[in-house]
């Protein structure tokens, strides 16, 4: 009786291990959340006082149809002191939206994507 029980448990463990190994992609999607991956595309625009850069990153572990992460950064003109001020995850890896980054004047600018919006009134120092 004890030997039969141990043999049954061993068979169940082997079958479950085979199922997990055969479906590792699905199992990993459930165990590891989606996250920002490698850089796919970058675009930059500027005015007299500050610059805005948008980086599109591949979505790692995003499921069967992964999307993309869009990171918005700003820096003073002539500087490489970039700081991130907004990140947006899109369900689809659409191209960087160039028309959604706008400058009103040298101090005021805004960006928007999806339901997110950021504005600066001090040349990108704060958003």
C-alpha positions as CSV (number, residue, x, y, z in Angstrom):
1,X,0.0,0.0,0.0
2,X,2.8,2.4,1.0
3,X,4.8,1.5,-2.1
4,X,1.7,2.1,-4.4
5,X,1.1,5.5,-2.8
6,X,4.8,6.6,-3.3
7,X,4.7,5.4,-6.9
8,X,1.5,7.3,-7.6
9,X,3.0,10.5,-6.1
10,X,6.1,10.1,-8.2
11,X,4.1,9.6,-11.4
12,X,2.0,12.7,-10.6
13,X,5.2,14.8,-10.0
14,X,6.7,13.6,-13.2
15,X,3.6,14.4,-15.2
16,X,3.3,17.9,-13.7
17,X,7.0,18.5,-14.4
18,X,6.5,17.6,-18.0
19,X,3.5,19.8,-18.4
20,X,5.3,22.8,-16.8
21,X,8.4,22.2,-19.0
22,X,6.2,22.0,-22.1
23,X,4.4,25.2,-21.2
24,X,7.2,27.2,-19.7
25,X,6.4,30.4,-21.6
26,X,2.9,30.4,-20.2
27,X,4.1,29.6,-16.7
28,X,6.7,32.3,-16.8
29,X,4.1,34.9,-17.9
30,X,2.1,34.0,-14.8
31,X,5.1,34.0,-12.4
32,X,7.1,37.0,-13.7
33,X,5.3,40.3,-14.3
34,X,5.7,42.3,-17.5
35,X,8.6,44.9,-17.4
36,X,10.6,47.3,-19.4
37,X,13.0,45.7,-21.8
38,X,15.6,46.8,-24.3
39,X,15.5,50.1,-26.1
40,X,13.6,49.9,-29.4
41,X,13.5,53.5,-30.6
42,X,14.5,57.0,-29.3
43,X,13.4,60.4,-30.4
44,X,14.3,63.9,-29.1
45,X,13.1,67.4,-29.6
46,X,14.1,70.7,-28.1
47,X,13.6,74.4,-27.8
48,X,16.1,77.2,-26.7
49,X,16.2,76.1,-23.0
50,X,15.3,72.4,-22.6
51,X,15.1,69.1,-24.4
52,X,12.6,66.3,-24.3
53,X,13.5,62.7,-25.2
54,X,11.1,59.8,-25.6
55,X,12.5,56.2,-25.5
56,X,10.3,53.3,-26.5
57,X,11.3,50.0,-24.9
58,X,10.2,46.5,-25.7
59,X,7.9,44.9,-23.1
60,X,9.5,41.8,-21.7
61,X,7.2,39.0,-20.6
62,X,4.2,40.9,-21.9
63,X,2.2,37.9,-22.9
64,X,1.2,36.7,-26.4
65,X,1.1,40.2,-27.8
66,X,3.6,42.3,-25.9
67,X,3.3,46.1,-25.9
68,X,5.9,48.8,-25.1
69,X,7.0,51.1,-22.4
70,X,7.5,54.8,-23.3
71,X,9.9,56.8,-21.0
72,X,9.7,60.6,-21.2
73,X,12.9,62.4,-20.1
74,X,14.0,66.0,-20.1
75,X,17.3,67.9,-19.8
76,X,18.5,71.4,-20.2
77,X,19.8,72.3,-23.6
78,X,23.5,71.6,-23.9
79,X,23.4,69.1,-21.0
80,X,23.2,65.3,-20.7
81,X,21.6,65.5,-17.2
82,X,18.5,63.6,-18.2
83,X,15.8,62.9,-15.7
84,X,12.7,60.8,-16.2
85,X,9.4,62.4,-15.6
86,X,6.8,60.1,-17.0
87,X,6.4,56.4,-18.1
88,X,3.5,55.0,-20.0
89,X,2.9,51.4,-20.9
90,X,1.0,50.9,-24.1
91,X,-0.7,47.6,-25.0
92,X,0.6,47.9,-28.6
93,X,4.1,48.8,-29.6
94,X,3.1,51.9,-31.6
95,X,5.7,54.4,-32.9
96,X,6.8,57.3,-30.7
97,X,4.1,60.0,-30.9
98,X,6.0,63.0,-32.1
99,X,3.0,65.2,-32.2
100,X,2.2,64.6,-28.5
101,X,5.3,66.6,-27.3
102,X,4.7,70.3,-27.5
103,X,6.5,73.5,-26.5
104,X,4.4,76.6,-25.8
105,X,7.4,78.8,-25.3
106,X,11.0,78.5,-23.9
107,X,9.7,77.7,-20.3
108,X,6.4,75.9,-20.9
109,X,6.0,72.5,-22.5
110,X,3.7,69.5,-22.2
111,X,3.5,65.9,-23.2
112,X,0.7,63.4,-23.3
113,X,0.1,59.8,-24.1
114,X,-3.0,57.7,-23.5
115,X,-4.5,59.0,-20.2
116,X,-1.3,60.5,-18.9
117,X,-0.3,64.2,-19.2
118,X,2.7,66.2,-17.9
119,X,3.4,69.9,-18.1
120,X,6.4,72.0,-17.1
121,X,6.5,75.8,-16.5
122,X,10.1,76.0,-15.5
123,X,11.9,74.7,-18.6
124,X,11.7,71.0,-17.6
125,X,13.2,71.3,-14.1
126,X,9.9,70.0,-12.6
127,X,6.9,68.4,-14.3
